[in-house]
């Protein structure tokens, strides 16, 4: 479990987050009556993309996330031939489904994410040969 202190509109909340929880919301404590803090606390660490899950040898052409979000669907599999513009991964960001497409024709060499993974902008999603 991780504890975070979050300030929203001058109200301070202590938040406890259980790692690996799949359902329900994390418990939140009632606001504390405290004086405004002069310096903001450090932000929570950013999600880290997981290690390659279904990869063979990495290819020379990288397919990266254009925005931070969650992997909604993986459309291509390792070994599959794709054309330029074919959807490889669908990323969900701000309630929108964003197709991430192959920049050129090739064969999928690795798929480095799984459905549900949180990724940052620029994270490696897949590679092509």
MMTF fields as JSON, N, C-alpha, C and O atoms, coordinates in Angstrom:
{
  "mmtfVersion": "1.0.0",
  "mmtfProducer": "UNKNOWN",
  "numBonds": 515,
  "numAtoms": 516,
  "numGroups": 129,
  "numChains": 1,
  "numModels": 1,
  "chainsPerModel": [1],
  "groupsPerChain": [129],
  "chainIdList": ["A"],
  "bondAtomList": [4, 2, 8, 6, 12, 10, 16, 14, 20, 18, 24, 22, 28, 26, 32, 30, 36, 34, 40, 38, 44, 42, 48, 46, 52, 50, 56, 54, 60, 58, 64, 62, 68, 66, 72, 70, 76, 74, 80, 78, 84, 82, 88, 86, 92, 90, 96, 94, 100, 98, 104, 102, 108, 106, 112, 110, 116, 114, 120, 118, 124, 122, 128, 126, 132, 130, 136, 134, 140, 138, 144, 142, 148, 146, 152, 150, 156, 154, 160, 158, 164, 162, 168, 166, 172, 170, 176, 174, 180, 178, 184, 182, 188, 186, 192, 190, 196, 194, 200, 198, 204, 202, 208, 206, 212, 210, 216, 214, 220, 218, 224, 222, 228, 226, 232, 230, 236, 234, 240, 238, 244, 242, 248, 246, 252, 250, 256, 254, 260, 258, 264, 262, 268, 266, 272, 270, 276, 274, 280, 278, 284, 282, 288, 286, 292, 290, 296, 294, 300, 298, 304, 302, 308, 306, 312, 310, 316, 314, 320, 318, 324, 322, 328, 326, 332, 330, 336, 334, 340, 338, 344, 342, 348, 346, 352, 350, 356, 354, 360, 358, 364, 362, 368, 366, 372, 370, 376, 374, 380, 378, 384, 382, 388, 386, 392, 390, 396, 394, 400, 398, 404, 402, 408, 406, 412, 410, 416, 414, 420, 418, 424, 422, 428, 426, 432, 430, 436, 434, 440, 438, 444, 442, 448, 446, 452, 450, 456, 454, 460, 458, 464, 462, 468, 466, 472, 470, 476, 474, 480, 478, 484, 482, 488, 486, 492, 490, 496, 494, 500, 498, 504, 502, 508, 506, 512, 510],
  "bondOrderList": [1, 1, 1, 1, 1, 1, 1, 1, 1, 1, 1, 1, 1, 1, 1, 1, 1, 1, 1, 1, 1, 1, 1, 1, 1, 1, 1, 1, 1, 1, 1, 1, 1, 1, 1, 1, 1, 1, 1, 1, 1, 1, 1, 1, 1, 1, 1, 1, 1, 1, 1, 1, 1, 1, 1, 1, 1, 1, 1, 1, 1, 1, 1, 1, 1, 1, 1, 1, 1, 1, 1, 1, 1, 1, 1, 1, 1, 1, 1, 1, 1, 1, 1, 1, 1, 1, 1, 1, 1, 1, 1, 1, 1, 1, 1, 1, 1, 1, 1, 1, 1, 1, 1, 1, 1, 1, 1, 1, 1, 1, 1, 1, 1, 1, 1, 1, 1, 1, 1, 1, 1, 1, 1, 1, 1, 1, 1, 1],
  "groupList": [{"groupName": "UNK", "atomNameList": ["N", "CA", "C", "O"], "elementList": ["N", "C", "C", "O"], "formalChargeList": [0, 0, 0, 0], "bondAtomList": [1, 0, 2, 1, 3, 2], "bondOrderList": [1, 1, 2], "singleLetterCode": "X", "chemCompType": "L-PEPTIDE LINKING"}],
  "groupTypeList": [0, 0, 0, 0, 0, 0, 0, 0, 0, 0, 0, 0, 0, 0, 0, 0, 0, 0, 0, 0, 0, 0, 0, 0, 0, 0, 0, 0, 0, 0, 0, 0, 0, 0, 0, 0, 0, 0, 0, 0, 0, 0, 0, 0, 0, 0, 0, 0, 0, 0, 0, 0, 0, 0, 0, 0, 0, 0, 0, 0, 0, 0, 0, 0, 0, 0, 0, 0, 0, 0, 0, 0, 0, 0, 0, 0, 0, 0, 0, 0, 0, 0, 0, 0, 0, 0, 0, 0, 0, 0, 0, 0, 0, 0, 0, 0, 0, 0, 0, 0, 0, 0, 0, 0, 0, 0, 0, 0, 0, 0, 0, 0, 0, 0, 0, 0, 0, 0, 0, 0, 0, 0, 0, 0, 0, 0, 0, 0, 0],
  "groupIdList": [1, 2, 3, 4, 5, 6, 7, 8, 9, 10, 11, 12, 13, 14, 15, 16, 17, 18, 19, 20, 21, 22, 23, 24, 25, 26, 27, 28, 29, 30, 31, 32, 33, 34, 35, 36, 37, 38, 39, 40, 41, 42, 43, 44, 45, 46, 47, 48, 49, 50, 51, 52, 53, 54, 55, 56, 57, 58, 59, 60, 61, 62, 63, 64, 65, 66, 67, 68, 69, 70, 71, 72, 73, 74, 75, 76, 77, 78, 79, 80, 81, 82, 83, 84, 85, 86, 87, 88, 89, 90, 91, 92, 93, 94, 95, 96, 97, 98, 99, 100, 101, 102, 103, 104, 105, 106, 107, 108, 109, 110, 111, 112, 113, 114, 115, 116, 117, 118, 119, 120, 121, 122, 123, 124, 125, 126, 127, 128, 129],
  "secStructList": [7, 3, 3, 3, 3, 3, 3, 3, 6, 6, 3, 3, 3, 3, 3, 3, 3, 7, 6, 6, 7, 7, 1, 1, 7, 7, 7, 5, 7, 7, 7, 5, 7, 7, 7, 7, 7, 1, 1, 7, 7, 7, 7, 7, 7, 7, 7, 7, 7, 7, 7, 7, 1, 3, 3, 1, 1, 7, 7, 1, 3, 3, 3, 3, 7, 1, 1, 1, 3, 3, 3, 3, 3, 3, 7, 7, 7, 6, 6, 7, 3, 3, 7, 6, 6, 7, 3, 3, 3, 3, 3, 3, 3, 6, 6, 3, 3, 3, 3, 3, 3, 7, 1, 1, 1, 3, 3, 3, 3, 3, 3, 7, 7, 7, 6, 6, 7, 3, 3, 7, 6, 6, 7, 3, 3, 3, 3, 3, 7],
  "xCoordList": [0.843, 0.0, 0.888, 1.973, 0.399, 1.118, 0.214, -0.995, 0.815, 0.083, 0.476, 1.661, -0.51, -0.28, -1.066, -2.151, -0.509, -1.218, -1.497, -0.577, -2.776, -3.184, -3.936, -4.796, -3.601, -4.284, -5.124, -4.605, -6.426, -7.341, -8.109, -8.824, -7.956, -8.633, -8.435, -9.37, -7.241, -6.924, -7.295, -6.926, -8.009, -8.351, -7.297, -6.93, -6.805, -5.772, -6.427, -7.218, -6.092, -6.631, -5.471, -4.477, -5.615, -4.678, -5.32, -6.442, -4.611, -5.148, -4.282, -3.055, -4.92, -4.213, -4.565, -5.741, -3.532, -3.745, -3.165, -1.989, -4.01, -3.551, -3.058, -3.775, -1.841, -1.283, -1.922, -2.123, -2.239, -2.802, -4.3, -4.882, -4.942, -6.391, -7.058, -6.651, -8.079, -8.73, -10.133, -10.655, -10.764, -12.117, -12.242, -11.458, -13.247, -13.54, -12.612, -11.614, -12.96, -12.163, -11.331, -11.693, -10.233, -9.377, -10.046, -10.69, -9.904, -10.505, -9.841, -8.633, -10.648, -10.14, -10.566, -11.724, -9.623, -9.912, -10.612, -10.533, -11.281, -11.952, -10.903, -9.772, -11.258, -10.296, -9.799, -10.555, -8.534, -7.952, -8.023, -7.925, -8.188, -8.142, -6.688, -6.191, -6.015, -4.614, -4.39, -5.167, -3.312, -2.942, -2.397, -1.832, -2.553, -2.015, -0.509, 0.213, -0.068, 1.337, 2.058, 1.55, 3.227, 3.962, 4.501, 4.389, 5.083, 5.65, 4.863, 4.587, 4.499, 3.763, 4.65, 5.868, 4.0, 4.725, 5.059, 4.455, 6.012, 6.406, 5.239, 4.465, 5.127, 4.043, 4.279, 5.403, 3.195, 3.291, 4.138, 4.127, 4.87, 5.688, 4.825, 3.721, 5.344, 4.616, 4.587, 5.526, 3.503, 3.47, 4.604, 4.972, 5.142, 6.242, 5.723, 5.043, 6.045, 5.621, 6.276, 7.439, 5.539, 6.042, 7.099, 7.226, 7.84, 8.851, 8.158, 6.964, 8.877, 8.254, 7.514, 8.034, 6.292, 5.461, 5.408, 5.48, 5.281, 5.129, 6.146, 5.808, 7.391, 8.368, 9.317, 9.654, 9.735, 10.844, 12.03, 12.246, 12.785, 13.861, 13.228, 12.315, 13.705, 13.154, 13.496, 14.584, 12.554, 12.761, 13.421, 13.638, 13.739, 14.443, 13.509, 13.959, 12.221, 11.263, 10.433, 9.732, 10.512, 9.791, 8.412, 8.243, 7.435, 6.086, 5.866, 5.847, 5.697, 5.62, 4.264, 3.563, 3.911, 2.656, 2.743, 3.744, 1.701, 1.654, 1.142, 1.309, 0.514, -0.041, -0.017, 0.084, -0.11, -0.208, -1.605, -2.58, -1.703, -3.012, -2.903, -1.905, -3.944, -4.015, -4.207, -4.931, -3.548, -3.685, -5.091, -5.456, -5.875, -7.253, -7.331, -8.09, -6.531, -6.567, -5.267, -4.717, -4.779, -3.614, -4.139, -4.674, -3.984, -4.547, -3.621, -4.094, -2.309, -1.348, -0.616, -0.459, -0.169, 0.575, 1.98, 2.225, 2.894, 4.265, 4.237, 3.571, 4.966, 5.018, 4.016, 4.114, 3.054, 2.028, 2.612, 3.38, 2.255, 2.667, 1.664, 0.455, 2.175, 1.303, 1.731, 2.888, 0.776, 1.04, 1.134, 0.659, 1.733, 1.785, 0.359, -0.493, 0.095, -1.242, -2.119, -3.186, -1.715, -2.497, -2.421, -1.365, -3.525, -3.563, -2.816, -3.059, -1.897, -1.135, -1.672, -1.848, -1.933, -2.414, -3.459, -3.368, -4.465, -5.433, -5.199, -5.246, -4.944, -4.653, -5.874, -6.489, -6.236, -7.347, -6.776, -6.012, -7.157, -6.721, -7.892, -8.49, -8.218, -9.31, -10.621, -11.316, -10.941, -12.179, -12.254, -13.323, -11.102, -11.063, -10.194, -9.2, -10.57, -9.767, -8.921, -9.444, -7.596, -6.665, -5.905, -5.145, -6.098, -5.335, -3.877, -3.593, -2.967, -1.544, -1.194, -1.333, -0.736, -0.58, 0.884, 1.789, 1.084, 2.423, 2.895, 2.163, 4.104, 4.604, 5.03, 5.134, 5.273, 5.664, 5.299, 4.959, 5.37, 5.073, 6.181, 7.341, 5.82, 6.814, 6.165, 4.967, 6.984, 6.521, 6.676, 7.717, 5.652, 5.708, 6.765, 6.654, 7.801, 8.898, 8.649, 9.022, 8.016, 7.714, 6.5, 6.256, 5.744, 4.648, 5.038, 5.105, 5.296, 5.889, 4.894, 5.305, 3.603, 2.572, 1.452, 1.346, 0.625, -0.562, -1.782, -1.645, -2.954, -4.193, -4.218, -3.952, -4.543, -4.629, -3.374, -3.411, -2.256, -1.019, -1.174, -1.76, -0.649, -0.589, 0.737, 1.785, 0.698, 1.912, 1.987, 0.965, 3.19, 3.43, 3.614, 3.856, 3.502, 3.763, 5.203, 6.12, 5.393, 6.722, 7.135, 8.216, 6.299, 6.628, 6.624, 5.807, 7.539, 7.629, 6.467, 6.286, 5.678, 4.531, 4.843, 4.449, 5.55, 5.866, 7.013, 7.394, 7.567, 8.598, 8.291, 7.596, 8.829, 8.663, 10.027, 11.009, 10.082, 11.26, 10.927, 11.764],
  "yCoordList": [-1.176, 0.0, 1.237, 1.248, 2.273, 3.531, 4.617, 4.62, 5.529, 6.658, 7.919, 8.171, 8.716, 9.983, 11.058, 10.802, 12.269, 13.427, 14.322, 14.732, 14.624, 15.399, 16.627, 16.541, 17.79, 19.038, 19.459, 19.622, 19.635, 20.066, 21.269, 21.18, 22.396, 23.639, 23.964, 24.403, 23.755, 24.079, 23.001, 23.113, 21.958, 20.846, 19.76, 19.4, 19.23, 18.21, 16.852, 16.69, 15.874, 14.531, 13.535, 13.633, 12.586, 11.473, 10.32, 9.917, 9.793, 8.743, 7.506, 7.589, 6.36, 5.081, 4.299, 4.088, 3.863, 3.139, 1.745, 1.577, 0.743, -0.639, -1.017, -0.843, -1.532, -1.941, -3.25, -4.158, -3.333, -4.556, -4.677, -5.692, -3.684, -3.753, -3.609, -2.766, -4.419, -4.37, -3.8, -3.379, -3.769, -3.236, -2.326, -2.404, -1.46, -0.589, 0.606, 0.669, 1.541, 2.753, 2.668, 1.977, 3.367, 3.394, 4.242, 5.241, 3.862, 4.656, 6.022, 6.151, 7.044, 8.402, 8.951, 8.826, 9.559, 10.146, 11.485, 12.085, 11.941, 13.235, 14.339, 14.135, 15.509, 16.598, 17.008, 17.004, 17.357, 17.852, 19.374, 19.981, 19.976, 21.425, 21.807, 21.689, 22.262, 22.642, 23.949, 24.339, 24.61, 25.843, 25.49, 24.411, 26.368, 26.093, 25.845, 26.476, 24.924, 24.563, 25.487, 25.75, 25.982, 26.917, 26.254, 26.808, 25.07, 24.379, 23.098, 22.35, 22.837, 21.599, 20.377, 20.428, 19.282, 18.021, 17.435, 17.8, 16.537, 15.89, 15.084, 14.496, 15.064, 14.316, 12.821, 12.37, 12.065, 10.607, 10.122, 10.737, 9.027, 8.528, 8.131, 7.611, 8.385, 8.075, 6.568, 5.866, 6.059, 4.626, 4.26, 5.04, 3.094, 2.624, 1.514, 0.598, 1.599, 0.544, -0.768, -0.791, -1.834, -3.147, -3.646, -3.135, -4.63, -5.257, -5.938, -6.229, -6.19, -6.843, -8.114, -8.933, -8.268, -9.396, -10.47, -11.66, -10.06, -11.05, -10.738, -10.63, -10.595, -10.136, -11.227, -12.122, -11.124, -11.932, -10.984, -10.288, -10.949, -9.972, -8.637, -8.59, -7.556, -6.241, -5.843, -6.132, -5.177, -4.745, -3.378, -2.738, -2.936, -1.681, -0.473, 0.653, -0.677, 0.424, 0.44, -0.526, 1.537, 1.638, 2.245, 3.178, 1.707, 2.271, 2.739, 1.936, 4.064, 4.663, 5.318, 5.686, 5.454, 6.097, 7.59, 8.23, 8.142, 9.575, 10.372, 11.591, 9.687, 10.351, 9.368, 8.158, 9.887, 9.036, 8.436, 9.098, 7.2, 6.565, 5.121, 4.696, 4.373, 2.954, 2.157, 2.578, 0.993, 0.148, -0.453, -1.203, -0.107, -0.575, -1.909, -2.798, -2.043, -3.26, -3.392, -2.4, -4.624, -4.91, -5.58, -6.687, -4.901, -5.365, -6.309, -7.181, -6.148, -6.933, -7.915, -7.676, -9.028, -10.049, -10.174, -9.82, -10.683, -10.9, -11.824, -12.86, -11.439, -12.232, -11.799, -12.219, -10.963, -10.508, -9.459, -8.595, -9.532, -8.535, -7.396, -7.624, -6.152, -4.978, -4.03, -4.025, -3.227, -2.19, -0.856, -0.725, 0.118, 1.464, 1.936, 1.867, 2.415, 2.897, 1.868, 2.221, 0.59, -0.436, -0.195, 0.17, -0.397, -0.225, -1.372, -2.544, -1.01, -2.0, -2.093, -3.192, -0.944, -0.871, 0.22, 1.215, 0.039, 1.102, 1.583, 0.805, 2.885, 3.526, 4.31, 5.011, 4.203, 4.982, 6.13, 5.922, 7.346, 8.542, 9.507, 9.837, 9.954, 10.906, 10.433, 11.203, 9.153, 8.534, 8.424, 8.177, 8.611, 8.46, 7.264, 6.989, 6.566, 5.455, 5.982, 6.47, 5.877, 6.435, 5.29, 4.589, 5.086, 4.029, 4.457, 5.581, 3.554, 3.773, 2.892, 1.671, 3.514, 2.802, 2.553, 3.206, 1.588, 1.27, 2.417, 2.832, 2.938, 4.043, 3.592, 4.408, 2.309, 1.756, 0.281, -0.309, -0.302, -1.728, -2.546, -2.133, -3.715, -4.586, -5.739, -5.99, -6.434, -7.554, -7.175, -6.652, -7.432, -7.103, -7.979, -9.205, -7.337, -8.063, -8.246, -9.27, -7.253, -7.375, -6.536, -5.499, -6.99, -6.232, -6.091, -7.078, -4.851, -4.597, -4.169, -3.754, -4.261, -3.885, -4.918, -5.728, -4.875, -5.729, -4.854, -3.714, -5.38, -4.665, -4.288, -5.118, -3.024, -2.533, -1.839, -1.179, -1.967, -1.299, 0.212, 0.715, 0.933, 2.395, 2.774, 2.256, 3.676, 4.102, 5.616, 6.301, 6.126, 7.555, 7.871, 6.972, 9.138, 9.565, 9.191, 9.419, 8.624, 8.231, 6.836, 6.384, 6.135, 4.774, 3.827, 3.967, 2.872, 1.891, 0.905, 0.26, 0.8, -0.103, -1.375, -2.464, -1.249, -2.389, -2.023, -0.857, -3.041, -2.785, -3.584, -4.6, -3.097, -3.758, -4.044, -3.37, -5.03, -5.298, -4.901, -5.033],
  "zCoordList": [0.0, 0.0, 0.0, 0.581, -0.664, -0.707, -0.152, -0.381, 0.576, 1.139, 0.394, 0.177, 0.001, -0.662, 0.066, 0.588, 0.099, 0.604, -0.589, -1.297, -0.811, -1.971, -1.496, -0.62, -2.09, -1.754, -2.948, -4.052, -2.726, -3.767, -3.25, -2.252, -3.936, -3.547, -2.072, -1.403, -1.567, -0.184, 0.812, 1.981, 0.403, 1.294, 1.144, 0.025, 2.272, 2.256, 2.493, 3.422, 1.641, 1.748, 1.869, 1.149, 2.783, 2.861, 2.1, 2.407, 1.112, 0.253, 0.4, 0.34, 0.593, 0.665, -0.591, -0.888, -1.337, -2.581, -2.432, -2.11, -2.671, -2.618, -4.008, -4.994, -4.088, -5.37, -5.807, -5.002, -7.093, -7.643, -7.444, -7.828, -6.862, -6.676, -8.033, -8.832, -8.309, -9.616, -9.558, -10.591, -8.398, -8.325, -7.121, -6.174, -7.176, -6.037, -6.0, -6.718, -5.157, -5.017, -3.75, -2.798, -3.751, -2.566, -1.495, -1.817, -0.218, 0.843, 0.926, 0.731, 1.218, 1.328, 2.68, 3.076, 3.38, 4.685, 4.496, 3.424, 5.516, 5.487, 5.426, 5.868, 4.887, 4.804, 6.187, 7.158, 6.26, 7.498, 7.476, 6.41, 8.604, 8.703, 8.953, 10.073, 7.911, 8.036, 7.298, 6.426, 7.67, 6.986, 5.608, 5.432, 4.635, 3.309, 3.373, 4.144, 2.555, 2.529, 1.558, 0.468, 1.932, 1.096, -0.169, -1.263, -0.017, -1.183, -1.433, -0.495, -2.683, -2.963, -2.745, -2.91, -2.371, -2.185, -3.542, -4.551, -3.564, -4.814, -5.362, -4.607, -6.662, -7.313, -7.162, -6.943, -7.283, -7.219, -8.388, -9.455, -8.202, -9.31, -10.503, -10.343, -11.69, -12.917, -13.139, -12.76, -13.758, -14.048, -14.993, -15.871, -14.81, -15.64, -16.532, -16.07, -17.804, -18.722, -18.312, -17.908, -18.416, -18.008, -18.984, -20.096, -18.561, -19.404, -20.579, -20.504, -21.646, -22.803, -22.398, -21.64, -22.914, -22.506, -23.576, -23.269, -24.834, -25.901, -26.982, -28.16, -26.567, -27.532, -27.938, -27.163, -29.171, -29.65, -29.627, -28.635, -30.679, -30.788, -31.159, -31.984, -30.559, -30.848, -32.27, -32.767, -32.916, -34.29, -34.347, -33.318, -35.559, -35.745, -35.807, -35.596, -36.091, -36.172, -34.896, -34.595, -34.144, -32.877, -33.086, -33.871, -32.379, -32.352, -30.927, -29.995, -30.761, -29.424, -29.196, -30.139, -27.918, -27.533, -27.815, -27.493, -28.413, -28.682, -27.506, -27.457, -26.547, -25.361, -24.206, -24.41, -23.005, -21.825, -21.779, -22.135, -21.348, -21.258, -20.838, -20.256, -21.143, -20.79, -22.073, -22.975, -22.144, -23.325, -23.317, -22.412, -24.35, -24.456, -25.195, -24.807, -26.278, -27.074, -27.855, -28.334, -27.98, -28.819, -30.08, -30.026, -31.219, -32.484, -33.242, -33.971, -33.081, -33.858, -32.953, -31.756, -33.543, -32.8, -33.384, -34.538, -32.565, -33.023, -34.236, -34.225, -35.279, -36.504, -37.562, -38.715, -37.185, -38.123, -39.073, -38.649, -40.337, -41.326, -41.314, -41.357, -41.253, -41.252, -42.363, -42.784, -42.831, -43.824, -43.102, -41.974, -43.734, -43.168, -42.904, -43.79, -41.694, -41.331, -40.664, -40.162, -40.633, -39.926, -38.424, -37.907, -37.727, -36.277, -35.607, -35.895, -34.7, -33.953, -32.526, -32.001, -31.897, -30.513, -30.447, -31.165, -29.578, -29.313, -27.891, -26.938, -27.765, -26.492, -26.037, -26.84, -24.765, -24.223, -23.407, -22.464, -23.786, -23.074, -23.003, -24.028, -21.82, -21.599, -22.238, -22.901, -22.027, -22.512, -24.033, -24.591, -24.707, -26.161, -26.514, -25.844, -27.556, -28.062, -29.209, -30.211, -29.05, -30.02, -30.686, -30.018, -31.997, -32.673, -32.838, -33.252, -32.513, -32.749, -33.936, -33.873, -35.024, -36.285, -36.629, -36.11, -37.522, -38.019, -38.91, -39.808, -38.681, -39.508, -40.904, -41.82, -41.061, -42.353, -42.393, -41.368, -43.557, -43.691, -43.053, -43.045, -42.515, -41.906, -41.174, -41.302, -40.404, -39.589, -38.128, -37.731, -37.322, -35.895, -35.243, -35.244, -34.68, -34.043, -32.549, -31.976, -31.914, -30.491, -30.152, -30.768, -29.173, -28.581, -27.119, -26.386, -26.697, -25.392, -24.316, -23.233, -24.593, -23.628, -23.642, -24.563, -22.612, -22.521, -22.244, -21.801, -22.5, -22.216, -20.732, -19.862, -20.462, -19.09, -18.597, -17.559, -19.315, -18.888, -18.996, -19.955, -18.013, -18.063, -18.701, -18.314, -19.68, -20.368, -20.416, -20.392, -20.482, -20.637, -22.114, -22.92, -22.467, -23.845, -24.198, -23.41, -25.37, -25.812, -25.407, -25.783, -24.643, -24.206, -25.411, -26.321, -25.401, -26.476, -26.361, -25.329, -27.444, -27.456, -28.218, -27.799, -29.342, -30.186, -31.107, -31.212, -31.781, -32.779, -34.039, -34.001, -35.164, -36.462, -37.065, -36.753, -37.916, -38.749, -40.159, -41.052]
}
